[in-house]
Amino acid sequence: MSPLPPTDYDDARVGIGTIVIIGAGVFFTLMYAAAAVVRGMTGMWAGVPVVVVGVALVWQARRRWTGARGERGGGGGLMLLGCLFIFGSLWAAVMTNDAIS
């Protein structure tokens, strides 16, 4: 982490990144639910809780970034872990669906 305090540019970058990643999480959740209901792929439901955990981690990272004036910054590890959960949910959903069918 940089020894310099976060700037407005850093705040905007983290804010946009948070919106994009949470949007991807919502999109994945809707697609898993649609595949499970419409196509009868019940194993796709396994990806939904993984996405929810990922979105919660990304949201917590954002809250840490915008903390109190003296405690701002940080949360990069949580953001990375949340992204891994969100995009890793695809693996969980497809593998579980494959194992069931």
N, C-alpha and C positions, 0 to 999 in steps of 0.2 A: 504494500500500500504506500502511496505517496505521502511524504511527511507534510505536504502542503494541505491546507484545509480545502474542502470541496468548494468548487466554484458553481456559478449559475449554469455553466455548460454541463458540468457533471450532473447537476440536479436534473436538467432537461434530458440528458442521455439516459439516466436511470429511470426517469418517469416514462419516457417513450418505450424503453425496453420492457418495463413492467407491464404497460398496456399491451404490447405486442405478445408477450409471453402468456399473460393471463387470457388474452383473446384466443391464442392457440389452444390453451387448455380448455376453454369453453367450447371451441370448435371440435376438439377431439372428443369431449364428453358427449356432445350432441351426435356426432358421427357413430360413436360406440353404441349409444342408445338406439339410434336409427337402425344400425346393422342388427342389433339384438332383436328389436321388435319387428321390423319389416322383413328381414331376411331369415329370421329364426336362428341367428347365430348367438346362442345364449352365452357362449364363452367370452363374448366381447364385453359383457358386464364387468369382467375382471379388470379392465382398464380404467373404469370410472373412479374407484377409490384411489388408485395410483395418481390419477390426474388431480383429484381433490387435494391429496397430500402435497403434490407439487405446487399447486396454486397457493396453498396456505404458506408454503415455504417462501415462495416468491413474494407474497404479500408481506410476510414478516421481514424479509430482507429490505423491502421498500420502507417499512416502518422504522427499521434500524437506521437506514440511510437518512431519513428525514427526522431523526430524533432531536433532542434538545440541542441548543446551539453548541455547547461544549462536547457533546457526544455524537456529533454527526459523522457520517461516513461509515465504512464497514458494511458488513452484510453481504459481501461479494461471494463468500463461500456458500451462504444460504441460497443466494440467487442461482449459483451454479448447480447446487444440489436440487433445487426446485425445477430447473430446466431439465436436468437428467431424469427426474421423476416424470415430468410431463411428456417428454419425448420418448422415454423408456416405457411409458404406458402402452405404446403401440406394440412393443415386444410382448408385454404381459398379456394384452388382449388377444393378439394373434396366436401366441403359443397356447394359451388356455383354450381358445376356441378350437385349435387344431387337436389338442389332447382330448377334448370332449367329443369331437365328431369322428 
